[in-house]
Amino acid sequence: MGFTDVPRAARELAALGIAADGHPVLTALAQAADPGLALAGLARIAERESGLTEQLTSDAAFSARLTAVLGVSKALADHLARHPEDTIVLRGQDADRRQDQAAIRAGLLTAVAADPGSSEPRADLDAGKTDPAARLAAAYRRHVLHLAARDLTGKASVDEVGQELAVLADAVLEAALAIARAELPGDAAPARLAIIAMGKCGARELNYASDVDVIFVAEPAPASTAPASTEEAAIRTATKLAAGVIQVCERSTPEGSIFPVDPNLRPEGRQGPLVRTLASHLAYYDRWAKTWEFQALLKARAAAGDLDLGERYVAKVSPLVWQASQRENFVEDVQAMRRRVEATLPRNMAGRELKLGPGGLRDIEFAVQLLQLVHGRADERLRAPATLPALKALADGGSVGRADADDLAGAYRFLRRTEHLLQLHALRRTHTLPTDPEVLRRLARAMRNSISQN
């Protein structure tokens, strides 16, 4: 039935009251990617949740969802061992339904509020008994649990998983900004701050474990809503807020951290100021930006904070993206950037690198982006930020042959699915195909389940 440590499995099954012959929970465990890992997770949750075996026995759908998750993800088993009440998201009709974007955002804001009935955090949260960053991390993992169960039982496609993870990341950034704003000193100058999602988050094709790339844009708050502030004072406030968002998302808590926030796609990268005004951004792009920076802006999207300011930023920089192909040595610059990325890989790992290796995810993304930037200036249909919609648009417009587009899309989904399954285990960033036979076995069984469900 797929157990590799039979004596241990027998002990854990007996402790759960599961007979070895024909028990429905045992049947569900046998379908998991790693039955032993799933059973160990059940045993830990049962220590905190009385009657778990009876609930699984009477609800086959709940049993299938829970064992599917536990057979892949030790990190989510750890979460459920701390919060067995969160198994509720795997039960009932809503367990197979995508949650509304507004509901996710409202739920996370409520999770960080000092008063559960309020969506406004208090300034004294850190002085309380609980850390709002920890509450946010726990709420984030509860949403990941719900999504992973739908993913692993065939209710969400690879494309949908990436989109929903980006929606969840937007909501986390909004909640982290609320925490950071509550921690500002009372005399801080009012400021507007927009958080621009970049990279995979901006394109809504995010991974389970990935840096979230962002750019921060700020302006003084208008006098109509707050006392007028100088631009310099507003930038100081906005910089504190931006640094606070990063710190909340990366803070180590009993619930773990949420995800790294990477602001280094901003003008001048690590050497540049964390926050700039819109005018300062535009001045930089007009005079100093390199080709790769315009390529990166193809994914820019207003994600959190002051969405009106964020949308104005995107509207202003978007025309610059589609003029980039007229730059001298444009194609050569894009190709050189790809070669530099590939050159950083150790030779003994290149063939196992799902993302950066030859024929990997980045090759597909660079090919699509290069064609978008070349042809998108004249054809607005090619300006989709996500890889797969852009590839389809390129095929529809004749820039890529249909058969080639189908091959690339199939390879992209396969590689992303593999990447997702590897990252789910520990909710840690990884893009490298493992060599451990046990890990490969779990991965292969999970991929088999995915193919059979879809």
N, C-alpha and C positions, 0 to 999 in steps of 0.2 A: 504493500500500500504506500510505498515511497518513504518509509522511515528508515534512516540510516543507523540510528542508535536504538535498536529494538528494546533492550532492557529498560532504558530510560523512558521510552514511549509507553511501555507497559505500566510502569510505576505511575506516570502522570495520568494515563487514562484511568487507572484504578482510583486514583485520588479524586478524579472528576466524576466517578461513578459511570464511566462509559464502558459498556461491555465490548469485547473484542469482535463479536460477530454481528454484523448487520446493523449496528447502531447508526442512526442518521448523522450524528455529529462526526463519527469516525469516517463515514462516507464523504462528508464535506472536507474533512482534513486531508483525505487521500487525494483530493483534487487540487489542493494548495500547491504553490510552487515549491515550497519546502515544508512538508507536513510536520517535521520535527520542530522547526522554528515556529510554525503556527500553534502547535500543541503547547510549546513552552510559553508562548504568549497567553494562551487561554488559561493555563495554570496560574500565571501571575495575576491576571484579571480576576479570576475566580476567588483568589484570596481576599479581594476587596468587594466583590459583588456576589452576594449569596444568591443561589438559585440560577446561576448563569447556565449551567448544563440544561436545566429544565426549559429555560427560555430558548436556548438554541435548538433543543429537541422539538419544541412546539412551533418554531418559526423557521422554516427551511430557508427563506430568503435572507433573514438576519444571519443565520448560520453561514450561508454562502458568502455574504459580504464580509463578515468578520474574519472568517478563515482565509479568504482571499487576501485581505490586507495583512493579516498576521503572518502569512506564508511568504511575504515579500519584505515587510518593513519592521525591523526591530525598533526603529525610532518611534513608530506609531504604537507599537506594543508598550514601549516605555511610557508614552503619553497616557494610554488607557490604564496602565497599572497605577498611575497617579490620579487619573480622572475616569474611573469606571463608569460614572454617570454619562460620559460622552458617547457611550455605545448607543444612546438614544438616537443619534443622527443616522444610525445604520438600520433603523426600524421604521416600518410604516411606508406609506406611499411616497412621502417626501424624500425618502432615502435615495430614490432613483431620479429625482428631479433636480435640475439646476436651480440654484438659489438666485433670486433677483439681485442685480448689482447694487441697487439702493439699499436693499435689506442687509447685504453683507457690510456695506459701509456703516449703516446705522448700528448694526450689531457690534462692530468693533469699537465704535465710539462709545457705546454703552458699556462695553467691557472695561474700558479704561477710566470711566467716570467714577468718582469717589462715591456718589450716590447712584445706585443701580437704576434709579428712576430718572436720572438726568443724563443728557449727552454732553454736559459741560464739565470737564475735569476741574478740580479745585487746585489752587496754587500750593496747598500744603500736602499734596499727595505723597511726596517722598517721606514726609514726617509720619505717615500713617503706618499701619502694620503690614500693608502689602505694597508691593512695587507695581505701579501701573504698567511698566514694561513687561513684567512677568504675566500680568493678566492679559496683556495684548498677545504675548507669545502663546499662552494657553488657548486663547480664542482663535488665533491663527492656525494652530495645529488641529483644532477641532474642525475647521473648514477644510484643511488639507485632508484630514481623515475622511470626511464626507466625499470629497472629490476623488480620492484614491480608491475608495470602494466602488464608485461608479466607473472609474477607469478600469479597474482590475476585473470587474464583472461585465465589461462590454457595453456599459451604458453611456460612456463618453469616449469620443474619438481622440486621437492624438491632437488634432487641430483644436478641438474643444477644450482639452486639458490645458494647452498653452494659453488659450484665451482666458479661461477662468482663473488660472494662476496669475495672470496679469491684472485682472479685475481685483483679485484678492490683494495683490501687491499695492495697487492704488489705494485700497481701503486701509491697508497697514500704514502707508505713508501719511494718509489723512489723519489717522488716529495718533501716529507718532508726532505729527505737527501739533495736534491739540495738546498732547502732553508737554511738548517743548514750549508752547505758548503759555501754558499754565505755570511754567517754571520761570518765566521772564520776571525780572525785577519790576516793581510797580512804576518806576519812572522811565521805562524803556520807551523810546520814540515809536509811534505807530508806523507800521510798514506793511506793505502788501508783498506776499511771497508766493510765487508760483513754482511748483515742482514739475519739471518736464521729464517724462520717461523717455529713455533712449534705449538703443539696442533691442534685445529680445522683449523686454517689458514694453518698450514703446511700440513695437510691432505686434504686441499681444500674441507672442509665441514663446512664453517664458517656460523655464524648466522648474521641476520640483525643488532643486537646490541650485541657485544661481545668484551671482551678484545682480543687484538691481541698479542699472546705470541711470543716472539722473543729471540734470542741469538745473541750477537754481537761478531764478530771475526775480528781481525785486524792484519796488518803487515806493516812494513815500505814500502813506495813506492819504486819500483826498480829504480836504478840509471839511467836506460836507458830513463825514462820518467820524472824524477824529481831529484833534488839534493838528494844525499843519506842522510838519517836521521837515527838517532839511534833508536833502538827499544823503548826505554823509551820515547823519544820525539814523536814517531809515536803513541804510546798508548795514550799519553796526547791529541794529536789531535783527534784521533779516539774516545776517551771518550767524548770530546766536541761535536763531530758530533753525537754520539749515544744519548747523553743527549738532543741535539737539535732536533733530530727526535722525541723523546718522547714528548718534549715540544710543538712542532708544532702540533702533532696529538691531544694533550690534551688541547691546548690553548683555552680559552673561547673567542669567537669572536661574532660579531653580527649574524653570521650564525650558532652559536653553536660550539661545539667542534666536532671532527671527531670520534675518538674512543680511549679508553685507550690502551696504549702499555705496556705490562707487561714483563719485562726482568728477572723475578725471577726464571725461570727455569734454569738459568745459574749456573755454579759451585759455590757452597757455598751460593746460593740463594741471599737474601738481603744483607748478610754479605760479599759477594764476590765482586771483582772488576766488574764494568759494562762491561768492554771490556777486552778480553784476546787474546793473540796470539793463533794460532792453536796448537803450541807445548804445551802451557800452558794448553789448554783444554785437550789435550790428556794425559798429565801427571796427571791431576786431575782424569780423568776417569779411568786411569790405577791403581791408588792407593786408591782413596777415595770414588768414586761414589757409591751410594746406588742403590738397584734394581729398585726403581721407576724412577730413573734418566735414566736408560737404556730403561725402558718402554716409557718414554717421548720422547727419541731420535728416537723412531720408526717413529715419525711424522716429523722429521727434514727435511727441504727443503730450498735450496737457493732461497731467494725471491727478494732481492733488493741489491743495492750497487755493490760491486765487485763480480760478479757472478762466476768468475773463482775461487776466493778464497773460496766462499761459496760452490761450488761444491767439492772442495778439502776437505773441512771440512766434508761434508756429506759422501764422499767416505771413509774418515778415521774413522769416528765414526760408520758407518753402521755395519762393522764386529763385533764391540763390542756389539751391540744390540743383535745379534743372538748368542752370547756366554753367554748371561746373564742367560739363563735357566739352565746353569751348576753350577750356584752359589749355595752355601749351603742355604737351606730353601727358595729357589726361590718362589715356589708356595705359601708358607705360607706368605712370604713378600707381595706378590701382594694381597692376600686375606686380610691381615691385613690393608693394605692401604685403601682398599675399605670399611672395617668396620670403620676405623677412619673418613673417609669422611661422612659416613652415621650417625655416632654418633654426628656430629656437628649440625644436623638438629633438630630444636624444634619438639617435638612429634606432636603438633597440626598442623604442616605444612608438615610433611613427606609424607602424602598421597596425597598432592597436588603439590609436587615437581616433575616437569617433568624431571629434569636433575639428581638430586642427590637422590631422594626418591627411596624406594624399587621398583624394576621393571621399573625404569626410564632409561633415556638415558645412564647414566654412568654405570649401570649394564650391559647393552648390550655391551658398549664399552670395559669394563673391561673383560668381558667374551671372546670377540673376541681377544683382545690383549693378554690375557693369553694363549689362544690356538695358536695364531700366534707365540709367543715367545717360546712356547714348541716345536712346529712342524716346525717352519720356519727355524730353523738351518739346517735342512736336505732337506727342500723343498722351493726353492726360489719363487715358485708361490704364497706362502702365505705372501709375504712381502709387500703387498699393504698397504700404509699408511692410506687410507680412510676406514671407518668401513664397508660400504656396499660391496665394491669390495673385501675386505678381507673376509667378511662373505661368499660371493659367492665362493671364492677360497677354503675356508675351507670345504664348502659343496661339491664342485667338487672333493676335495681330500679325502673325507670320514671322516674328523674330526668332522663334524657336520651333523646330519641327514637332509635330504632335507626338510622334513616337519618343523623341528625345525628352519632351516635357513629361510624358507619362513615366519614363524610366527615372528621371530625376526626382519627380514627386514621390514615386514609390520608394526610392532609395532614401530620400529625406525622411519620410514617415518611419521607415524601418529603423534608421539610425536614431531618430528622436525617441522612438519607442524604447529602443535598447537603452539609451541614455536615461530616460525616465525610470526604468526599472532598476538600473544600477543606483541611481540617486535616492530612490525611495527607501532603500535598505537602512541607511543611517541619516537620511535627509542632509547629506553632505555633497558638496560639489565634486563631481568626478566625470570624466569623459573618456576614461581609459578602459578598454575591454580587459577584464582580469585574466589571470592565468590559473588561479586556484580552481581545481576541478569541482569543489563543492559549490563555489559561487557560480561557476559556469552552468552547473546542473540546475541551480535555482533559476538562473536567468533563462535557460532553455525551456524549462517547464512553464515559466511565466509567459514566455513568448508563445509557447504552444497553446496555452489557455487563451491568450489574446487572439490568436488566429482562429481558434475554434469558435470564439464568441462573436467574431466579426465576419 
